[in-house]
């Protein structure tokens, strides 16, 4: 199993957590609280209606405020989700 970790200090290693939510709530995100830098860095679902964020530690308040947020996913779980037809198309130009 591959886990993605980020070290915040020399004593604590926190795993990254992921949530999926509706794109119409992107405006609620405080990007200083998450590990993405802006709306431009968010990957969207094939139909453009959903996106996801990653963070560490407790769920940031701007994510808590989302009405459409999913459960928290691990790195392994989000990778599995992103290989589904909702998120990946073999014809998608990367």
Secondary structure, DSSP 8 states (H G I E B T S, - for coil): ----EEESSSS-EEEEEEEEEEGGGGGG--GGGSS--SGGG--B-TTSSEEEEEEESS--HHHHT-SS----B-HHHHHHHTTSTTT--TT---
